[in-house]
């Protein structure tokens, strides 16, 4: 029986190329995940330490080598403790993604209706958080809110975030084209360097974006600014047109649906 690896052309040419391409793809995906979290700082620090160790070994700096070898175990433990939230986020993101899965187009999620509502709320400086669920389930978040299970519409969203309403301070969750819950509480961000100008809504939206692949549209109650939080980052004060383009891209909605609006 002849195996592919026994064929000279395959073993000498195709396999090495395939090996390099696969390794490059995996390294790119890992770096892409790291770049979406604050753990990129950890990676840069590790690279600097590796360079210092390489220089110490090359020039045979015995004292520096001895110090690095002694502190290495404690350093790894310290990094694991200090960067625990970032490491947890990395593994969560790896679990959220199937590295070799092609993105499939989702059904239009009434983006137009949501943006119309957000513009009205922004004009009246009424704070709001609207969550778009993607691959990762939001069962715990949804169960903490009030079940709605209705078709998303601008009128419904505006009424939910009315002044002094019982559901005003929470978030609404849109999942599989349905507004499934309102008044949902989101986890606050663990980032210590987040801007002090951000209020609880922005911190909560960023917190969910750090732990899941959800997208959160935020309306600031203080300024009326529109923002998006996703992939562990927040994009503050962007135009409604930019939000529309990003939502269609992130939700996998075809360009042919860009002009399709949801019900008011």
C-alpha positions in Angstrom: 0.0 0.0 0.0 1.4 3.4 -1.0 0.9 6.4 1.3 1.0 10.0 0.1 4.1 10.7 2.3 6.0 8.0 0.3 5.7 10.0 -2.9 8.8 12.1 -3.2 7.1 15.2 -4.7 4.5 15.2 -2.0 6.9 14.6 1.0 9.6 17.0 -0.3 7.5 19.8 -1.6 3.8 19.8 -0.8 4.1 18.7 2.8 6.6 21.4 3.9 4.6 24.1 2.1 1.4 22.8 3.8 3.1 22.7 7.1 4.3 26.3 6.8 1.0 27.6 5.6 -0.9 25.9 8.4 1.5 27.2 11.1 1.3 30.7 9.6 -2.5 30.6 9.6 -2.7 29.4 13.2 -0.2 32.1 14.4 -2.2 34.7 12.5 -5.4 33.7 14.2 -3.8 33.5 17.6 -2.3 37.0 17.2 -5.7 38.2 15.9 -7.4 37.0 19.1 -4.6 38.4 21.3 -4.9 41.8 19.5 -8.6 42.0 20.5 -7.6 41.8 24.2 -5.2 43.6 26.5 -3.1 40.4 26.5 -1.2 41.8 23.5 0.8 43.7 26.2 1.6 40.3 27.8 2.9 39.0 24.4 5.1 42.0 23.9 6.6 41.7 27.4 7.3 38.0 26.7 9.0 38.9 23.5 11.2 41.4 25.3 12.2 38.9 28.0 13.0 36.3 25.3 15.3 38.8 23.5 17.0 39.6 26.8 17.5 35.9 27.6 18.9 35.3 24.0 21.4 38.2 24.4 22.4 36.9 27.8 23.0 33.4 26.4 24.8 34.6 23.3 27.2 36.8 25.3 27.4 34.3 28.2 26.3 36.8 30.8 26.3 34.3 33.7 24.8 36.5 36.3 21.9 37.7 34.2 21.3 34.1 33.0 21.2 32.9 36.6 18.7 35.6 37.6 16.4 34.9 34.7 16.4 31.2 35.3 15.6 31.7 39.0 12.8 34.2 38.5 11.2 32.4 35.5 8.9 30.1 37.5 7.7 32.9 39.8 7.3 35.2 36.8 5.0 32.7 35.1 2.9 32.4 38.2 2.7 36.1 38.7 1.7 36.7 35.1 -1.1 34.1 35.5 -2.4 35.9 38.5 -2.1 39.5 37.2 -3.4 38.8 33.7 -6.0 36.3 34.8 -8.9 38.2 33.3 -7.0 38.6 30.0 -6.0 34.9 29.9 -9.6 33.9 30.6 -10.8 36.2 27.8 -8.3 34.6 25.4 -9.4 31.0 26.1 -13.1 32.2 25.9 -12.5 33.7 22.5 -10.7 30.5 21.3 -13.8 28.6 22.4 -16.1 31.0 20.7 -14.5 30.6 17.3 -14.1 27.6 15.0 -10.9 28.6 13.4 -11.6 26.8 10.1 -15.3 27.6 9.9 -16.5 30.0 7.2 -18.8 32.7 8.3 -22.4 32.2 7.4 -24.7 35.0 6.5 -27.2 35.7 9.3 -30.8 36.8 8.7 -31.2 40.6 8.7 -31.8 41.7 12.3 -33.8 44.8 11.8 -30.7 47.0 11.9 -32.5 49.9 10.2 -35.3 49.9 12.9 -32.7 49.7 15.7 -30.7 52.6 14.3 -33.8 54.7 13.8 -34.7 54.1 17.4 -31.2 54.9 18.5 -31.2 58.2 16.6 -34.5 59.2 18.3 -33.2 58.2 21.7 -29.9 60.1 21.1 -31.8 63.2 20.1 -33.7 63.1 23.4 -30.6 62.1 25.4 -32.3 58.9 26.6 -29.7 56.3 27.4 -30.0 52.8 25.9 -28.1 49.5 25.3 -29.1 47.2 22.5 -27.4 43.8 22.3 -27.0 41.8 19.1 -26.3 38.2 19.9 -24.0 36.3 17.5 -22.5 32.8 17.9 -22.1 32.7 21.7 -25.3 32.2 23.6 -26.5 34.8 26.1 -28.7 32.7 28.2 -27.5 34.0 31.5 -28.0 37.6 30.4 -31.4 37.0 28.9 -32.7 35.1 32.0 -31.8 38.1 34.2 -34.1 40.3 32.1 -37.8 40.4 31.3 -38.9 38.1 28.5 -40.4 40.0 25.5 -40.0 37.8 22.4 -41.3 40.3 19.9 -40.3 41.5 16.5 -37.9 44.4 16.9 -39.3 47.8 15.9 -38.3 51.4 16.5 -41.5 52.1 18.4 -41.0 49.1 20.8 -37.3 50.0 21.5 -38.2 53.7 22.1 -41.0 52.8 24.5 -38.7 50.4 26.4 -36.1 53.1 27.0 -38.7 55.8 28.0 -37.9 58.1 30.9 -38.4 56.4 34.3 -39.6 53.2 32.7 -39.0 50.0 34.6 -36.7 48.6 31.9 -34.9 51.8 31.1 -31.6 51.1 32.8 -31.1 47.6 31.4 -30.3 46.3 27.9 -32.5 44.7 25.3 -31.2 41.6 23.6 -31.9 40.8 19.9 -31.3 37.2 19.0 -32.1 35.4 15.8 -34.2 38.3 14.6 -36.3 38.6 17.7 -36.2 41.0 20.6 -36.1 38.3 23.2 -35.6 40.3 26.5 -35.3 43.7 28.0 -34.1 45.1 31.3 -31.0 42.8 31.1 -28.0 43.5 33.2 -24.5 43.1 31.7 -21.2 42.4 33.4 -19.0 45.4 33.9 -15.7 45.6 32.2 -12.6 44.4 34.1 -10.3 46.9 32.2 -8.6 49.3 34.6 -7.5 51.8 31.9 -11.0 52.5 30.5 -11.8 56.2 30.1 -13.2 57.8 33.2 -15.7 59.6 31.0 -17.5 56.4 30.3 -20.5 55.7 32.5 -22.0 52.5 33.7 -23.7 51.7 30.3 -20.4 51.9 28.4 -18.6 49.8 31.0 -21.3 47.2 30.9 -21.4 47.1 27.1 -17.6 46.7 27.0 -17.8 44.0 29.7 -20.1 41.9 27.6 -17.9 42.5 24.5 -15.0 41.2 26.5 -16.7 38.0 27.5 -18.7 37.1 24.4 -18.9 37.9 20.7 -22.0 40.0 21.1 -22.3 43.5 19.6 -23.7 46.3 21.8 -25.1 49.6 20.5 -24.9 52.2 23.3 -26.7 55.6 23.4 -25.2 58.0 25.9 -27.6 59.6 28.3 -25.2 62.5 29.0 -24.2 63.4 25.4 -26.5 61.5 23.1 -23.4 60.0 21.4 -23.8 56.6 19.7 -21.1 53.9 20.3 -20.5 50.3 19.4 -18.8 47.7 21.6 -17.6 44.4 20.2 -14.5 42.1 20.2 -13.3 43.5 23.5 -13.2 47.1 22.3 -15.5 50.1 22.3 -15.9 52.7 19.5 -17.2 55.9 21.0 -19.2 58.6 19.3 -19.5 57.3 15.7 -22.1 58.2 13.1 -25.3 56.2 12.6 -24.2 55.5 9.0 -20.9 54.1 10.2 -22.8 52.0 12.8 -25.1 50.7 10.1 -22.2 49.6 7.9 -20.4 47.9 10.8 -23.5 46.1 12.0 -24.1 44.7 8.5 -20.5 43.6 8.2 -20.3 42.1 11.7 -23.7 40.4 11.4 -22.9 38.9 8.0 -25.8 40.7 6.2 -25.3 40.9 2.4 -24.9 44.2 0.8 -28.1 43.6 -1.1 -29.9 44.0 2.3 -28.4 47.3 3.2 -31.4 49.2 2.2 -33.9 46.9 3.8 -35.4 48.5 6.9 -37.2 46.9 9.8 -40.7 47.9 11.0 -41.1 51.1 12.8 
